[in-house]
Amino acid sequence: MPASAERYLEVQRSEEFAQLRRKLRNFIFPTTIVFIVWYSLYVLLSAYARDFMSIKLIGNINVALVFGILQFVSTFGIAWYYARYASKELDPLADGVYNELGADSAGAATTTEGSTN
């Protein structure tokens, strides 16, 4: 196996990489489940609770329209929250893994260059 492939496997087995994956999963899985439940609620209410969804709130604005708009709001909210979370929690870990891999690769390249000269 080439040295670079061995190094990637070593990084993949490292505690830092495992921590990065764990933090990513701890964000993605609960957020996805909550969003799917929220979206399913909207769809089910639209299909089976038409009387509730057709309640007018203000003028021609009804509950269904508000729920539909809230779908967009929640999507943008999740994207904003993920960007913030990634910036604080994931990016520093990813940079550490990247720098560790880059430092070792640079050292290997220097060693390889030195042996060919």
KOLDRENLO-976741 format. One line per field, with one value per atom (N, C-alpha, C, O, CB): x, y, z; atom name; residue number from 1; residue in one letter. Coordinates in Angstrom, 3 decimals. Each point is the difference from the previous one (the first is absolute). Glycine has a CB too. Layout:
<recs>
X: c(X; ...) .
Y: c(Y; ...) .
Z: c(Z; ...) .
at: c(CA; ...) .
i: c(NUM; ...) .
aa: c(A; ...) .
</recs>
This chain:
<recs>
X: c(0.856; -0.856; 0.899; 0.954; -2.825; 1.591; 0.813; -0.016; -0.951; 0.460; 1.545; 0.115; -1.153; -0.484; 2.947; -2.912; -1.092; -1.291; -0.751; 1.827; -1.351; -1.210; 0.083; -0.992; 0.708; 1.447; 0.183; -0.222; -0.594; 2.227; -1.158; -0.149; -1.468; -0.455; 2.739; -3.024; -1.428; -0.742; -0.883; 1.008; 0.228; -0.630; 0.361; -0.836; 0.893; 1.170; 0.431; -0.790; -0.435; 2.740; -2.481; -0.789; -1.445; -0.618; 2.130; -2.053; -1.386; -0.185; -1.079; 0.852; 1.229; -0.073; 0.338; -0.137; 0.738; -0.170; 0.431; -1.175; -1.140; 3.069; -1.637; -1.021; -0.557; -1.190; 2.325; -0.299; -0.459; -1.041; -1.009; 3.239; -1.975; -0.940; -1.295; -1.089; 3.003; -1.797; -1.198; -0.826; -1.229; 2.447; -0.551; -0.704; -0.712; -1.134; 2.831; -1.044; -0.612; -1.256; -1.040; 3.305; -2.174; -1.166; -1.119; -1.175; 2.693; -1.149; -0.995; -0.745; -1.224; 2.641; -0.688; -0.642; -0.908; -1.080; 3.048; -1.531; -0.826; -1.282; -1.090; 3.158; -1.935; -1.182; -0.933; -1.220; 2.572; -0.784; -0.829; -0.807; -1.016; 2.688; -1.245; -0.779; -0.982; -1.185; 3.093; -1.417; -0.794; -1.182; -1.111; 3.163; -1.847; -1.099; -1.175; -1.130; 2.809; -1.478; -1.159; -0.674; -1.227; 2.324; -0.306; -0.569; -0.835; -1.084; 3.034; -1.447; -0.737; -1.304; -1.043; 3.203; -2.101; -1.210; -1.038; -1.174; 2.552; -0.961; -0.934; -0.617; -1.205; 2.531; -0.513; -0.542; -0.970; -1.042; 3.143; -1.778; -0.901; -1.326; -1.060; 3.046; -1.930; -1.240; -0.807; -1.212; 2.328; -0.465; -0.672; -0.625; -1.142; 2.752; -0.873; -0.524; -1.160; -1.010; 3.285; -2.126; -1.068; -1.265; -1.109; 2.835; -1.557; -1.154; -0.743; -1.227; 2.408; -0.438; -0.597; -0.770; -1.134; 2.992; -1.232; -0.644; -1.241; -1.053; 3.277; -2.109; -1.142; -1.149; -1.162; 2.745; -1.268; -1.053; -0.666; -1.215; 2.453; -0.439; -0.569; -0.920; -0.991; 3.025; -1.704; -0.793; -1.221; -1.070; 3.153; -1.922; -1.051; -0.679; -1.021; 2.269; -0.715; -0.617; -0.297; 0.449; 0.777; -1.979; -0.291; -0.760; 0.214; -0.251; -0.845; -0.752; 0.937; -0.137; -1.863; 2.956; 0.966; 0.889; 0.223; -0.247; 0.526; 0.921; -0.684; 0.667; 0.644; -2.622; -0.707; -0.485; -0.673; -0.024; 1.031; -0.392; 0.700; 1.223; -1.566; -0.455; 0.564; 0.510; -0.690; -0.875; 2.790; 0.621; -0.156; -0.505; 2.144; -1.195; -0.104; -0.363; 0.774; 0.939; -2.844; -0.416; -0.054; -0.699; 1.709; -0.270; 0.041; 1.150; 0.236; -1.273; 1.743; 1.121; -0.560; -0.598; 2.239; -1.425; -0.502; 1.159; 1.169; -3.218; 1.715; 1.003; 0.916; 1.208; -2.811; 1.056; 0.808; 1.080; 1.140; -3.111; 1.619; 0.977; 1.101; 1.179; -2.973; 1.417; 0.986; 0.931; 1.217; -2.845; 1.062; 0.842; 0.929; 1.161; -2.961; 1.299; 0.832; 1.161; 1.128; -3.127; 1.728; 1.068; 0.995; 1.206; -2.794; 1.076; 0.889; 0.917; 1.070; -2.805; 1.332; 0.891; 1.255; 1.117; -3.106; 1.792; 1.144; 0.833; 1.230; -2.539; 0.650; 0.712; 0.841; 1.157; -2.997; 1.261; 0.755; 1.173; 1.055; -3.150; 1.933; 1.100; 1.154; 1.155; -2.789; 1.327; 1.056; 0.592; 1.200; -2.344; 0.314; 0.492; 0.970; 1.028; -3.153; 1.802; 0.900; 1.311; 1.070; -3.046; 1.908; 1.223; 0.863; 1.218; -2.430; 0.591; 0.738; 0.628; 1.164; -2.721; 0.769; 0.496; 1.140; 0.972; -3.251; 2.173; 1.068; 1.285; 1.085; -2.800; 1.601; 1.187; 0.677; 1.226; -2.278; 0.258; 0.545; 0.635; 1.094; -2.833; 1.059; 0.502; 1.291; 0.968; -3.319; 2.358; 1.193; 1.178; 1.131; -2.585; 1.188; 1.067; 0.622; 1.217; -2.374; 0.306; 0.490; 0.529; 1.022; -2.646; 0.945; 0.280; 0.753; 0.932; -2.967; 1.641; 0.543; 1.263; 0.963; -3.267; 2.307; 1.134; 1.323; 1.009; -2.601; 1.629; 1.278; 0.508; 1.198; -1.853; -0.246; 0.403; 0.465; 1.011; -2.641; 0.889; 0.371; 1.344; 0.813; -3.249; 2.669; 1.286; 1.136; 1.077; -2.231; 0.910; 1.019; 0.338; 1.172; -1.974; -0.220; 0.223; 0.719; 0.926; -2.989; 1.640; 0.629; 1.462; 0.866; -3.091; 2.497; 1.377; 0.885; 1.164; -2.016; 0.296; 0.767; 0.344; 1.131; -2.265; 0.166; 0.223; 0.965; 0.885; -3.180; 2.131; 0.867; 1.437; 0.933; -2.899; 2.147; 1.346; 0.718; 1.181; -1.947; 0.061; 0.619; 0.267; 1.009; -2.157; 0.266; 0.197; 1.189; 0.783; -3.238; 2.595; 1.125; 1.305; 0.998; -2.456; 1.452; 1.190; 0.351; 1.176; -1.724; -0.452; 0.236; 0.512; 0.862; -2.651; 1.269; 0.449; 1.439; 0.782; -3.108; 2.698; 1.383; 0.932; 1.086; -1.885; 0.381; 0.805; 0.152; 1.084; -1.862; -0.301; 0.043; 0.922; 0.803; -3.143; 2.219; 0.866; 1.454; 0.881; -2.743; 2.114; 1.374; 0.622; 1.205; -1.783; -0.202; 0.557; 0.286; 0.836; -2.082; 0.570; 0.238; 1.176; 0.530; -2.946; 2.834; 1.114; 1.307; 1.045; -2.417) .
Y: c(-1.181; 1.181; 1.240; 0.058; -1.298; 2.223; 1.223; 0.713; -0.128; 0.366; 0.502; 0.707; 0.959; 0.126; -0.329; 0.882; 0.966; -0.707; 0.515; 1.003; -2.679; -0.749; -0.476; 0.044; -0.774; 0.283; -0.422; 1.175; -0.155; -1.614; 2.927; 1.195; 0.388; 0.374; 0.417; -0.875; 0.329; -0.965; 0.409; 0.531; -2.212; -0.977; 0.276; -0.155; -1.547; 2.106; 0.343; 1.203; 0.007; -0.909; 1.904; 1.177; -0.410; 0.464; 1.059; -2.384; -0.447; -0.734; 0.070; -0.249; -0.506; -0.723; 0.883; -0.442; -1.629; 3.292; 0.866; 0.472; 0.038; 0.689; -0.370; 0.488; 1.346; 0.260; -1.485; 2.087; 1.305; -0.147; 0.705; 0.278; -1.903; -0.219; -0.603; 0.371; -0.684; -0.616; -0.601; 1.060; -0.016; -2.171; 3.105; 1.078; 0.907; 0.417; -0.503; 0.387; 0.824; -0.676; 0.643; 0.290; -2.208; -0.730; -0.060; 0.139; -1.497; 1.148; -0.069; 1.326; 0.013; -1.709; 2.802; 1.314; 0.286; 0.569; 0.245; -1.205; 0.198; -0.826; 0.506; -0.059; -1.705; -0.858; 0.495; -0.059; -1.868; 2.417; 0.507; 1.222; 0.305; -1.187; 1.571; 1.122; -0.468; 0.332; 1.208; -2.311; -0.316; -0.909; 0.275; -0.008; -1.332; -0.948; 0.604; -0.113; -1.700; 2.449; 0.592; 1.100; 0.091; -0.634; 1.374; 1.088; -0.552; 0.508; 0.960; -2.499; -0.611; -0.619; 0.163; -0.603; -0.263; -0.631; 1.060; -0.149; -1.762; 2.975; 1.064; 0.627; 0.254; 0.194; -0.195; 0.618; -0.933; 0.448; 0.889; -2.614; -0.950; -0.108; -0.070; -1.212; 1.267; -0.044; 1.272; -0.067; -1.371; 2.579; 1.279; 0.043; 0.435; 0.686; -1.570; -0.007; -0.992; 0.298; 0.346; -1.817; -1.013; 0.509; -0.260; -1.557; 2.538; 0.587; 0.942; -0.036; -0.155; 1.023; 0.930; -0.751; 0.353; 1.281; -2.669; -0.772; -0.711; 0.038; -0.348; -0.336; -0.726; 0.936; -0.315; -1.400; 2.849; 0.965; 0.518; 0.195; 0.455; -0.430; 0.476; -1.042; 0.345; 1.058; -2.678; -1.063; -0.382; -0.266; -0.566; 0.806; -0.570; 0.982; -0.337; -1.750; 3.269; 0.987; 1.275; 1.092; -2.056; 0.792; 1.138; 1.108; 1.180; -2.754; 1.198; 1.026; 0.870; 1.222; -2.747; 0.867; 0.746; 0.875; 1.172; -3.012; 1.277; 0.734; 1.149; 0.938; -3.034; 2.032; 1.061; 1.125; 0.922; -2.636; 1.648; 1.078; 1.287; 0.048; -1.694; 2.676; 1.292; 0.732; 0.110; 0.020; 0.364; 0.722; 1.508; 0.694; -2.569; 2.360; 1.429; 0.107; -0.423; 1.093; -0.127; 0.141; -1.352; -0.905; 3.190; -2.427; -1.277; -0.896; -1.044; 2.199; -0.773; -0.804; -1.049; 0.321; 1.628; -3.224; -1.076; -0.774; 0.291; -0.468; -0.791; -0.791; -0.730; -0.067; -0.218; -0.257; -0.723; 0.893; -0.432; -1.022; 2.683; 0.926; 0.322; 0.038; 0.934; -0.743; 0.282; -1.191; 0.170; 1.361; -2.745; -1.195; -0.153; -0.376; -0.727; 1.391; -0.093; 0.975; -0.357; -0.367; 1.939; 1.002; -0.405; 0.195; 1.606; -2.366; -0.455; -1.139; -0.191; 0.882; -1.447; -1.020; 0.670; -0.472; -1.027; 2.592; 0.728; 0.623; -0.059; 0.526; 0.118; 0.628; -1.036; 0.260; 1.447; -2.882; -1.031; -0.510; -0.311; -0.349; 0.569; -0.438; 0.995; -0.395; -0.773; 2.447; 1.013; 0.050; 0.221; 1.116; -1.538; -0.031; -1.138; 0.176; 0.849; -2.183; -1.144; 0.256; -0.321; -1.220; 2.112; 0.308; 1.005; -0.158; -0.298; 1.483; 0.997; -0.636; 0.245; 1.552; -2.615; -0.649; -0.965; -0.077; 0.294; -0.951; -0.911; 0.776; -0.411; -1.209; 2.723; 0.796; 0.492; -0.023; 0.727; -0.266; 0.462; -1.152; 0.146; 1.662; -2.945; -1.174; -0.503; -0.312; -0.301; 0.538; -0.469; 0.935; -0.449; -0.608; 2.339; 0.973; -0.143; 0.093; 1.463; -1.782; -0.095; -1.379; -0.112; 1.860; -2.796; -1.352; -0.874; -0.711; 0.915; -0.157; -0.943; 0.509; -0.750; -0.067; 2.073; 0.525; -0.079; -0.378; 1.882; -1.165; -0.138; -1.448; -0.242; 2.202; -2.907; -1.410; -0.423; -0.687; 0.212; 0.890; -0.350; 0.625; -0.634; 0.464; 1.402; 0.642; -0.753; -0.156; 2.362; -2.676; -0.771; -1.295; -0.351; 1.339; -1.696; -1.242; 0.308; -0.713; -0.323; 2.084; 0.377; 0.387; -0.419; 1.192; 0.021; 0.431; -1.183; -0.070; 2.315; -3.163; -1.195; -0.805; -0.461; 0.392; -0.095; -0.745; 0.749; -0.609; -0.394; 2.316; 0.802; 0.033; -0.049; 1.416; -1.284; 0.039; -1.311; -0.006; 1.603; -2.701; -1.296; -0.210; -0.602; -0.306; 1.393; -0.130; 0.833; -0.436; 0.027; 1.616; 0.858; -0.640; 0.053; 1.983; -2.641; -0.690; -1.181; -0.243; 0.973; -1.473; -1.152; 0.449; -0.657; -0.611; 2.395; 0.513; 0.442; -0.243; 0.969; -0.080; 0.438; -1.196; 0.012; 2.052; -3.091; -1.202; -0.689; -0.473; 0.205; 0.214; -0.630; 0.788; -0.583; -0.303; 2.222; 0.829; -0.153; -0.062; 1.687; -1.687; -0.129; -1.327; -0.058; 1.537; -2.540; -1.312; -0.131; -0.812; -0.164; 1.756; -0.082; 0.854; -0.201; -0.234; 1.368; 0.883; -0.647; 0.601; 1.338) .
Z: c(0.000; 0.000; 0.000; 0.775; 0.462; -2.080; -0.029; 1.354; 0.772; -3.225; 2.720; 1.279; 0.225; 1.125; -1.285; -0.887; 0.173; 0.393; 0.829; -2.513; 1.112; 0.358; 1.445; 0.728; -3.123; 2.806; 1.395; 0.945; 1.068; -1.803; 0.341; 0.844; 0.119; 1.081; -1.774; -0.402; 0.057; 0.912; 0.753; -3.072; 2.253; 0.898; 1.454; 0.890; -2.725; 2.073; 1.355; 0.531; 1.152; -1.661; -0.333; 0.400; 0.249; 0.958; -2.294; 0.486; 0.165; 1.329; 0.588; -3.086; 2.971; 1.271; 1.209; 1.141; -2.387; 1.010; 1.095; 0.848; -0.462; -0.934; 2.637; 0.926; -0.457; 0.175; 1.698; -2.455; -0.465; -1.113; -0.013; 0.632; -1.549; -1.096; 0.530; -0.439; -1.164; 2.547; 0.604; 0.719; -0.069; 0.334; 0.422; 0.691; -1.009; 0.234; 1.639; -2.973; -1.054; -0.545; -0.143; -0.461; 0.305; -0.512; 1.035; -0.339; -1.112; 2.717; 1.074; 0.138; 0.127; 1.070; -1.220; 0.118; -1.192; 0.157; 1.159; -2.494; -1.193; 0.099; -0.266; -1.110; 1.756; 0.137; 1.092; -0.150; -0.647; 1.898; 1.095; -0.410; 0.623; 0.983; -2.623; -0.525; -1.061; 0.052; 0.430; -1.444; -1.183; 0.300; -0.453; -0.885; 2.083; 0.208; 0.759; -0.476; 0.460; 1.173; 0.684; -0.810; -0.023; 2.170; -2.808; -0.789; -1.154; -0.288; 0.904; -1.267; -1.103; 0.483; -0.634; -0.537; 2.287; 0.542; 0.354; -0.340; 1.231; -0.214; 0.375; -1.242; -0.032; 2.117; -3.110; -1.202; -0.722; -0.479; 0.265; 0.132; -0.671; 0.744; -0.623; -0.227; 2.181; 0.785; -0.245; -0.202; 1.966; -1.748; -0.231; -1.388; -0.148; 1.707; -2.588; -1.359; -0.128; -0.638; -0.235; 1.479; -0.049; 0.676; -0.466; 0.459; 1.101; 0.674; -0.944; -0.085; 2.303; -2.918; -0.957; -1.091; -0.323; 0.781; -1.021; -1.061; 0.530; -0.636; -0.492; 2.282; 0.566; 0.359; -0.258; 1.136; -0.293; 0.311; -1.272; -0.038; 2.117; -3.110; -1.265; -0.624; -0.643; 0.285; 0.549; -0.608; 0.833; -0.548; -0.502; 2.381; 0.843; 0.953; 0.599; -0.762; 0.310; 0.895; -0.789; 0.349; 1.661; -3.057; -0.885; 0.711; -0.275; -1.639; 2.824; 0.732; 0.837; 0.044; 0.024; 0.597; 0.809; -0.883; 0.306; 1.408; -2.797; -0.867; -0.738; -0.436; 0.172; 0.123; -0.730; 0.914; -0.460; -1.199; 2.941; 0.918; -0.430; -0.133; 2.051; -2.128; -0.400; 1.235; 1.013; -2.999; 1.869; 1.109; -0.172; 0.882; -0.598; -1.435; -0.314; -1.480; -0.859; 2.665; -2.099; -1.402; -0.687; 0.457; -0.527; -1.037; -0.728; 0.446; -0.608; -1.328; 2.969; 0.502; 0.959; 1.027; -1.272; -0.127; 0.844; 0.643; -0.256; -1.208; 2.284; 0.727; -0.979; 0.227; 1.697; -3.001; -0.982; -0.608; -0.167; -0.330; 0.171; -0.569; 1.012; -0.355; -1.116; 2.713; 1.044; 0.177; 0.081; 1.078; -1.097; 0.135; -1.198; 0.161; 1.190; -2.552; -1.202; 0.037; -0.338; -0.938; 1.681; 0.115; 1.086; -0.150; -0.624; 1.865; 1.068; -0.453; 0.577; 1.075; -2.674; -0.564; -0.575; 0.210; -0.737; -0.193; -0.554; 1.116; -0.030; -2.064; 3.060; 1.123; 0.738; 0.332; -0.095; 0.021; 0.721; -0.835; 0.553; 0.664; -2.526; -0.856; 0.061; 0.160; -1.672; 1.386; 0.087; 1.412; 0.162; -1.970; 2.815; 1.379; 0.236; 0.654; 0.076; -1.257; 0.145; -0.735; 0.517; -0.311; -1.398; -0.752; 0.758; 0.071; -2.227; 2.719; 0.776; 1.241; 0.316; -1.149; 1.530; 1.215; -0.327; 0.751; 0.290; -2.149; -0.386; -0.315; 0.411; -1.309; 0.181; -0.327; 1.273; 0.112; -2.286; 3.115; 1.284; 0.776; 0.544; -0.473; -0.020; 0.709; -0.643; 0.695; -0.039; -1.976; -0.702; 0.243; 0.188; -1.935; 1.743; 0.222; 1.388; 0.158; -1.730; 2.578; 1.379; 0.358; 0.677; -0.082; -1.037; 0.480; -1.004; 0.375; 0.994; -2.622; -0.977; -0.686; -0.161; -0.192; -0.048; -0.753; 0.762; -0.595; -0.549; 2.435; 0.711; 0.024; -0.148; 1.551; -1.218; -0.009; -1.392; -0.142; 1.999; -2.878; -1.371; -0.376; -0.674; 0.066; 1.037; -0.268; 0.674; -0.575; 0.372; 1.436; 0.709; -0.722; -0.136; 2.267; -2.592; -0.748; -1.309; -0.388; 1.420; -1.702; -1.270; 0.195; -0.768; -0.075; 1.865; 0.253; 0.384; -0.396; 1.118; 0.047; 0.372; -1.245; -0.157; 2.406; -3.120; -1.235; -0.911; -0.601; 0.788; -0.293; -0.855; 0.488; -0.802; 0.220; 1.897; 0.563; -0.267; -0.345; 2.120; -1.616; -0.252; -1.481; -0.366; 2.378; -2.862; -1.445; -0.450; -0.843; 0.530; 0.876; -0.359; 0.443; -0.718; 0.904; 0.995; 0.487; -0.863; -0.271; 2.555; -2.724; -0.881; -1.345; -0.584; 1.751; -1.681; -1.300; 0.097; -0.919; 0.345; 1.672; 0.181; 0.086; -0.579; 1.751; -0.456; 0.140; -1.350; -0.343; 2.719; -3.136; -1.318; -0.927; -0.728; 1.051; -0.291; -0.848; 0.393; -0.857; 0.549; 1.612; 0.479; -0.397; -0.243; 2.143; -1.973; -0.335; -1.501; -0.396; 2.342; -2.775; -1.441; -0.434; -1.093; 0.768; 1.137; -0.366; 0.252; -0.251; 0.747) .
at: c(N; CA; C; O; CB; N; CA; C; O; CB; N; CA; C; O; CB; N; CA; C; O; CB; N; CA; C; O; CB; N; CA; C; O; CB; N; CA; C; O; CB; N; CA; C; O; CB; N; CA; C; O; CB; N; CA; C; O; CB; N; CA; C; O; CB; N; CA; C; O; CB; N; CA; C; O; CB; N; CA; C; O; CB; N; CA; C; O; CB; N; CA; C; O; CB; N; CA; C; O; CB; N; CA; C; O; CB; N; CA; C; O; CB; N; CA; C; O; CB; N; CA; C; O; CB; N; CA; C; O; CB; N; CA; C; O; CB; N; CA; C; O; CB; N; CA; C; O; CB; N; CA; C; O; CB; N; CA; C; O; CB; N; CA; C; O; CB; N; CA; C; O; CB; N; CA; C; O; CB; N; CA; C; O; CB; N; CA; C; O; CB; N; CA; C; O; CB; N; CA; C; O; CB; N; CA; C; O; CB; N; CA; C; O; CB; N; CA; C; O; CB; N; CA; C; O; CB; N; CA; C; O; CB; N; CA; C; O; CB; N; CA; C; O; CB; N; CA; C; O; CB; N; CA; C; O; CB; N; CA; C; O; CB; N; CA; C; O; CB; N; CA; C; O; CB; N; CA; C; O; CB; N; CA; C; O; CB; N; CA; C; O; CB; N; CA; C; O; CB; N; CA; C; O; CB; N; CA; C; O; CB; N; CA; C; O; CB; N; CA; C; O; CB; N; CA; C; O; CB; N; CA; C; O; CB; N; CA; C; O; CB; N; CA; C; O; CB; N; CA; C; O; CB; N; CA; C; O; CB; N; CA; C; O; CB; N; CA; C; O; CB; N; CA; C; O; CB; N; CA; C; O; CB; N; CA; C; O; CB; N; CA; C; O; CB; N; CA; C; O; CB; N; CA; C; O; CB; N; CA; C; O; CB; N; CA; C; O; CB; N; CA; C; O; CB; N; CA; C; O; CB; N; CA; C; O; CB; N; CA; C; O; CB; N; CA; C; O; CB; N; CA; C; O; CB; N; CA; C; O; CB; N; CA; C; O; CB; N; CA; C; O; CB; N; CA; C; O; CB; N; CA; C; O; CB; N; CA; C; O; CB; N; CA; C; O; CB; N; CA; C; O; CB; N; CA; C; O; CB; N; CA; C; O; CB; N; CA; C; O; CB; N; CA; C; O; CB; N; CA; C; O; CB; N; CA; C; O; CB; N; CA; C; O; CB; N; CA; C; O; CB; N; CA; C; O; CB; N; CA; C; O; CB; N; CA; C; O; CB; N; CA; C; O; CB; N; CA; C; O; CB; N; CA; C; O; CB; N; CA; C; O; CB; N; CA; C; O; CB; N; CA; C; O; CB; N; CA; C; O; CB; N; CA; C; O; CB; N; CA; C; O; CB; N; CA; C; O; CB; N; CA; C; O; CB; N; CA; C; O; CB; N; CA; C; O; CB; N; CA; C; O; CB; N; CA; C; O; CB; N; CA; C; O; CB; N; CA; C; O; CB; N; CA; C; O; CB; N; CA; C; O; CB; N; CA; C; O; CB; N; CA; C; O; CB; N; CA; C; O; CB) .
i: c(1; 1; 1; 1; 1; 2; 2; 2; 2; 2; 3; 3; 3; 3; 3; 4; 4; 4; 4; 4; 5; 5; 5; 5; 5; 6; 6; 6; 6; 6; 7; 7; 7; 7; 7; 8; 8; 8; 8; 8; 9; 9; 9; 9; 9; 10; 10; 10; 10; 10; 11; 11; 11; 11; 11; 12; 12; 12; 12; 12; 13; 13; 13; 13; 13; 14; 14; 14; 14; 14; 15; 15; 15; 15; 15; 16; 16; 16; 16; 16; 17; 17; 17; 17; 17; 18; 18; 18; 18; 18; 19; 19; 19; 19; 19; 20; 20; 20; 20; 20; 21; 21; 21; 21; 21; 22; 22; 22; 22; 22; 23; 23; 23; 23; 23; 24; 24; 24; 24; 24; 25; 25; 25; 25; 25; 26; 26; 26; 26; 26; 27; 27; 27; 27; 27; 28; 28; 28; 28; 28; 29; 29; 29; 29; 29; 30; 30; 30; 30; 30; 31; 31; 31; 31; 31; 32; 32; 32; 32; 32; 33; 33; 33; 33; 33; 34; 34; 34; 34; 34; 35; 35; 35; 35; 35; 36; 36; 36; 36; 36; 37; 37; 37; 37; 37; 38; 38; 38; 38; 38; 39; 39; 39; 39; 39; 40; 40; 40; 40; 40; 41; 41; 41; 41; 41; 42; 42; 42; 42; 42; 43; 43; 43; 43; 43; 44; 44; 44; 44; 44; 45; 45; 45; 45; 45; 46; 46; 46; 46; 46; 47; 47; 47; 47; 47; 48; 48; 48; 48; 48; 49; 49; 49; 49; 49; 50; 50; 50; 50; 50; 51; 51; 51; 51; 51; 52; 52; 52; 52; 52; 53; 53; 53; 53; 53; 54; 54; 54; 54; 54; 55; 55; 55; 55; 55; 56; 56; 56; 56; 56; 57; 57; 57; 57; 57; 58; 58; 58; 58; 58; 59; 59; 59; 59; 59; 60; 60; 60; 60; 60; 61; 61; 61; 61; 61; 62; 62; 62; 62; 62; 63; 63; 63; 63; 63; 64; 64; 64; 64; 64; 65; 65; 65; 65; 65; 66; 66; 66; 66; 66; 67; 67; 67; 67; 67; 68; 68; 68; 68; 68; 69; 69; 69; 69; 69; 70; 70; 70; 70; 70; 71; 71; 71; 71; 71; 72; 72; 72; 72; 72; 73; 73; 73; 73; 73; 74; 74; 74; 74; 74; 75; 75; 75; 75; 75; 76; 76; 76; 76; 76; 77; 77; 77; 77; 77; 78; 78; 78; 78; 78; 79; 79; 79; 79; 79; 80; 80; 80; 80; 80; 81; 81; 81; 81; 81; 82; 82; 82; 82; 82; 83; 83; 83; 83; 83; 84; 84; 84; 84; 84; 85; 85; 85; 85; 85; 86; 86; 86; 86; 86; 87; 87; 87; 87; 87; 88; 88; 88; 88; 88; 89; 89; 89; 89; 89; 90; 90; 90; 90; 90; 91; 91; 91; 91; 91; 92; 92; 92; 92; 92; 93; 93; 93; 93; 93; 94; 94; 94; 94; 94; 95; 95; 95; 95; 95; 96; 96; 96; 96; 96; 97; 97; 97; 97; 97; 98; 98; 98; 98; 98; 99; 99; 99; 99; 99; 100; 100; 100; 100; 100; 101; 101; 101; 101; 101; 102; 102; 102; 102; 102; 103; 103; 103; 103; 103; 104; 104; 104; 104; 104; 105; 105; 105; 105; 105; 106; 106; 106; 106; 106; 107; 107; 107; 107; 107; 108; 108; 108; 108; 108; 109; 109; 109; 109; 109; 110; 110; 110; 110; 110; 111; 111; 111; 111; 111; 112; 112; 112; 112; 112; 113; 113; 113; 113; 113; 114; 114; 114; 114; 114; 115; 115; 115; 115; 115; 116; 116; 116; 116; 116; 117; 117; 117; 117; 117) .
aa: c(M; M; M; M; M; P; P; P; P; P; A; A; A; A; A; S; S; S; S; S; A; A; A; A; A; E; E; E; E; E; R; R; R; R; R; Y; Y; Y; Y; Y; L; L; L; L; L; E; E; E; E; E; V; V; V; V; V; Q; Q; Q; Q; Q; R; R; R; R; R; S; S; S; S; S; E; E; E; E; E; E; E; E; E; E; F; F; F; F; F; A; A; A; A; A; Q; Q; Q; Q; Q; L; L; L; L; L; R; R; R; R; R; R; R; R; R; R; K; K; K; K; K; L; L; L; L; L; R; R; R; R; R; N; N; N; N; N; F; F; F; F; F; I; I; I; I; I; F; F; F; F; F; P; P; P; P; P; T; T; T; T; T; T; T; T; T; T; I; I; I; I; I; V; V; V; V; V; F; F; F; F; F; I; I; I; I; I; V; V; V; V; V; W; W; W; W; W; Y; Y; Y; Y; Y; S; S; S; S; S; L; L; L; L; L; Y; Y; Y; Y; Y; V; V; V; V; V; L; L; L; L; L; L; L; L; L; L; S; S; S; S; S; A; A; A; A; A; Y; Y; Y; Y; Y; A; A; A; A; A; R; R; R; R; R; D; D; D; D; D; F; F; F; F; F; M; M; M; M; M; S; S; S; S; S; I; I; I; I; I; K; K; K; K; K; L; L; L; L; L; I; I; I; I; I; G; G; G; G; G; N; N; N; N; N; I; I; I; I; I; N; N; N; N; N; V; V; V; V; V; A; A; A; A; A; L; L; L; L; L; V; V; V; V; V; F; F; F; F; F; G; G; G; G; G; I; I; I; I; I; L; L; L; L; L; Q; Q; Q; Q; Q; F; F; F; F; F; V; V; V; V; V; S; S; S; S; S; T; T; T; T; T; F; F; F; F; F; G; G; G; G; G; I; I; I; I; I; A; A; A; A; A; W; W; W; W; W; Y; Y; Y; Y; Y; Y; Y; Y; Y; Y; A; A; A; A; A; R; R; R; R; R; Y; Y; Y; Y; Y; A; A; A; A; A; S; S; S; S; S; K; K; K; K; K; E; E; E; E; E; L; L; L; L; L; D; D; D; D; D; P; P; P; P; P; L; L; L; L; L; A; A; A; A; A; D; D; D; D; D; G; G; G; G; G; V; V; V; V; V; Y; Y; Y; Y; Y; N; N; N; N; N; E; E; E; E; E; L; L; L; L; L; G; G; G; G; G; A; A; A; A; A; D; D; D; D; D; S; S; S; S; S; A; A; A; A; A; G; G; G; G; G; A; A; A; A; A; A; A; A; A; A; T; T; T; T; T; T; T; T; T; T; T; T; T; T; T; E; E; E; E; E; G; G; G; G; G; S; S; S; S; S; T; T; T; T; T; N; N; N; N; N) .
</recs>
